[in-house]
């Protein structure tokens, strides 16, 4: 069957985020890890999310992979395309969001597309074109110290204009609050004025639902996962009631927590986890010097009690991250840690670990690739942005 909505996500965790949002609103959703082969069976999926690991790779590679994903989705009849990126935008002036959006818009013949990373329930809002994280402007939030995509601006119009080859406009909150018709009129006016993108304000969910209704005929949408909450209704699909399928009790299983994220929130969570369970820190210098870091970590994990989680992390504070990047280079430092944590995760699974909790978008992508996971079927949401497993495997 032809799919209704096709999503191209620039990282794996973001892909699960939007997949859970769409599933919550009633669509059946399949998610592929990378671009699936032509013979891949999507079953009865009404929406398919293609999870790429393209957020911080070279621009040309990100564009190429995204266009391949677009072709795959269009071959399956996708009626609307959504380019999903992070709710904190996560893209510097040399980043990939603008070039990928440009390429997708050109391929689709889309005269204009919205830019809307807002996710109000997670504290991401857009007001007068500026992105807020809670009460802070993005540029004042901990995201300013992100090791790969330090966000030093909050003005989304300026951020997008730095990356795109096209002009960027703004549809402010008073227009968004006026509803669907006003949004459509404003969007058409921006297109007539030569704008290829329109940053849209959104400070609560009803703004996003109104946007969803107004965007029903748009070929390309760009933004965070919350923008998708208003889309299934455009296809006559309503949210399904919760069944509780994801709360079924299961037997205890060996568990490991793997963290490569250096965010302030993750570092706080790590402190709590380390106080509860055995923990091991992975040293980047040891990796660079060629020490048997993976083997040592697996041996350590095997020596711990099997009835409690183990915590293995490479997370560091901003000062240490900066020092490592200065010593090894930004990309190399991140790549060394990701590859090592992914190899550890794969080894843990071989040794009997059945549950992995992985923190960090890049780390999650590396772990999923190392485990050879090709697709996921999305079940009920267990928390905002957190999908549960489906009972029906792909």
N, C-alpha and C positions, 0 to 999 in steps of 0.2 A: 504494500500500500504506500501511497505517497505521503510524505511527512508534511506537517503544517508549518513547523517552526524549526529552523536550523540555527544552531549556536556555535560560534567559533570562540573558544576561550583561550586566553594567553597563558594560563597555567592550570595545573591539575586541581589544586584545591579550589580555585575560583570556579572551575568547571562543575565540581560537586555542589558548590554554593548555588549557582543558577539552576542546576538540575533539580535540586531540592525545592527551590522556589517555584519552578514550573510544575513539579509534581504536586506540591501543596495546593496549587490552583486548579488541579483536576486533570492535567494532561498525563498520559503515559509517556515515560521518558527513558531513553537509552543513552548511555554515555560511552564513547569510544576513547581509548587512550591512544592518542595520535590518530592518523588517518587510516581507517580500517581498509582491508582489501575489498575489491569490488564485489566479491561473493558474500560479504558479511551480511548476515540476516538480522535486520532490525526488529523483526517480529511485528507486533502491533503498535510500535512506538509512534506517537503523534508528534513528538519532538525528539530531536537527536542533538546531543551536545558533543562536539569534537574537542577533546582536551589536548591542547598543544602545550609545549614547554618553550614558548617563544617570547616571553616577556623581556628577557635580557640577552638574547642571542643577537648576532649581527643583524642589522636592519634587512639586508637583502634576503637572509635566510628566513626571517620572520614573515616577510612579504610572500616569499615563495611558498612556505608551508601554509599560510593562511589562504592563498589562492587555490592551492590543492584541496584544502578542506572545503572551500566554497564550491569547487567543481564537484566534489563528492556529494555534497548536500544537494546541489541543484540537480544532479543526476537522479536523485531520489525524490524530486518534486518539491523541495522546500519552497514554501510560498513567501516566507519572510526570513531575513537573515539578521542575526544579532551578534555583533562583535562585543564580547564580554571582556572587560578588564577590571582592575581592582577598584574598590570603593575609595581608595586613597590615591587613585590615578597611577601611581607607581611608574612614572616615566619621565626622565629628564629631557632637556632640550634635544639631546641626541637619541632619544628613545624611539620606541617602535609603534606607539599608539597612532600617531599621525600618519606615518607612511603606510601602515597596514590598513587603516581606515580609508586612506586615499585610494589604495589599490582595490579594495573591496567595492568602494563606491563607483570607481571607474568600470569595473567588471559588471556591476549590476545596472549601470546607467542611472544611479541614484542622484537626483538633483540636489538633495540636502539630507543630512542626517543629524539627529540630536546627539549631544554629548551630556551624559547624565550618570555620574558615578554615585549618586546619593543612595544611602541605605539608612534611613532614619532610625530604625530599631537598633542599629549598631552604632549610632551616634554620628553617622556621616550625612551631612546636610549641605545643600548648596543655596547660598543667598547672595543676590546681586552678582552672581557668577563666581563667587569665592567659595572654596570648599572648606568646610569646617570638620574637625574631628572632636566631637563633644563640643565644648565651649571654646576650643582653640582653633585658630586658623591652621590649616594644614602646615604652613611654613613654621609655625611655632610648636607643633606637636612633636612627639618622639620620631615621627617619620622623617624629620629633617636629618636624622642620623642613620637612616637606612643604609646598610652596607653596599647595596647594589644600585638603588634608585633613591638617593637622598632628595627629599622634596623641599626645595627652598623657596617655592612660590605657592600661593593659594589661588591666584587668579586663573581659572580654567580657560578663559578666552585667550589669555597670554600664553599659557602652557600649550594649548592646542595649536595656536598660531605659530609657535616656535617650531613645531614638528611637521605641520601640514604644508602642502604647497598651495593651499586655498585659504580664502577669507573665512573668518569665524565671527558669528554674531551672538546675541544674547536674547533670550526670552525671559524676562524677569518675573519675580514672584507674583506681582499683581495680575499679570496676564495668566499665569498658571492657575491662580486662585479663581479666576473668572470661568475656568472650565474648558471643556473640550472644544467648543466652537471658537472661542477666543484663541486657543492654542493653535488650532488649524490655520486661522487667518494670519496669525503672527508668523507661523512657520512658512507659509506661502510668501508672505512679504519679505522674509529674510532670503528666500530662494530667488525671488525676483530682483532683489538688491545685489545678487551675485555672491551671497554667502553659501559656502558648501556645508558648513556646520553651524548648529545653533546650540550653545550651552543653555541648558534649561535649569531654572531654580527648582528646588524641591526640598521642603522641610518637614513634610509628614506623608504618611502613606496615601492619603487621598489625592495629594498632588500627583503621585506616581500612577495611581489608578486613572486619573483624568488624562495624564499623558498617554497611558496605554490605549485608552479609547481614541484619543486624537491621532495616534500613530498607526491606526489599523491598516492604512494603505501605503505606508512607507516601506520602501524596499530594503533599507538598511537602518538598523538602530545600533547605537554604541553606548556603552555604559556599564554600570555595576549590575549585580544580579537583581536588586530590588525593582529595577525598572520593568522586569519581566512579570511582575505580579499582575499587571493589568492586561496582559496579552492573551492568555487562554480564552477569556470571555469574548474576545473578538471573533473567535472561531466557534462560538456557541457552547463553550465548555465551562462547566461550573465546578467549584471545589467539591471534592468528595469528603464525606465524614471520616474521621479517624477510626481505624479498625483496631488499633493496639497491637498490630502484628509485630512491631519492632520491640515490644516489651516482654516477649516470651522468655522465661527463665532458661538459662543454658548452664551446662556444666562448667565449673571453673577451668580456666585454661591458662597456660603459661603466657605471660604478658610482658611486653617491653615497651618503654617509652623512649623514642628517639627524637632529639631536638637539635636542629641546626639554626633555628630562628634566633635572631639577636634583638628582637623587638622588646620594648620595655615590658609589655604585658607577658610575653613568654618568659622573660627572665624572672618576673615575679612568681609566675606559676612554677617555674623550676625550683625556686627557693622552697616553696611549700612541698613539692614532690620530694626534694632531697631530704627534707626533715622526716619524711614518712618511709622512704624505701631506699635500698642500696643504690648508690649513684657512682658513675664513672665519667670523668671529663676527658674528652679527646683533645689532645694538644696538637695544634697546627704545626708547630716546629718539629715535633716528632714525626709527623707525616712527611714534611719536607725533607727531613734527614733520612728517610727511607726505613725507619724503624718498623717492626712488625705490629703496627697499631691495630690492624683488624684482628689478627690472631690473638693478640693480648686481650683485646676487648671480649672476644668470644670465650676465651679461657676464663676470664673474670666472671662473665655472665653465667657460665656453667657451674661456677663454684658457689653461686648465690642460692638461697632457698627457692625452690620451685613454686611455692605457694604465694609469692608476692612479686609485684612488678620489679623490674630493674630499670634504672634511668641512665641512659647514655646520651651525652650531650656535647656539642661543640659550641654552644652559644657563648657569647662574650659581650662585655659592655662596650659602648662606643669608642672609648679610648683604646682598648685592646684591638678592636676591629680596625681602627684607623692605623695603628702600628703594624698590624699584619699586612694590611693592604699596601702600606708604604714599603714594607720589606719584600713582599712577594708579588705585588700587583693585585689590583682589585679582582679581576676575573680569575686569575690563577688561585688566589687565596680561597675564594668561594668554591671554585671547582674542586680543589683538593679536599675540602671538608665535605662537600656533597657526595663525592665519589666514595670517600671513606665511610661515611655514615650509611650510604646505600649498600656497600659491601658488608658492613656489619649487620644491617637489617636482613640481608639475604642469608647470611650465615646463621643468624638467630632462628630464622624460619627453618632452615635445614636441620637445626639442632632441636626442633620441637616447639618453638614459640608459635602460638596460634593467633595471638592478638598483638597488633602493633598500633601504637598511637604515635603519630608522627607530627611534629610541629615545624612549620616553615614551608612556604610554597615551593621554593626551589628544592628543598630537601625532600618534600613529599613526592615531587616529580621524579627525582633521582631514585627514590626507593621503589616507586611503582614500576619504573623502567627496569630496575635491577631484578624485581620479582617476576617480570614478564607478564604483568597484568595487561590485557588487551581491551577489556570493556567492563562496564558496570551496569547493573540495572538498579534504578533508583527507587527506594522505598519512602516511607513517611519521614517527614522532618522530625528530628529529635530535639533540635534547638535551632534558633535563627542561624541559617547558613550551615546547618549540620544535618545531612541526609542520613537516614538509616538504610540498612540493606533491604533489598526487595526479596520476597519469597520466591520470585520467579527469576531464575538465572537466565542470562542471555545464551 
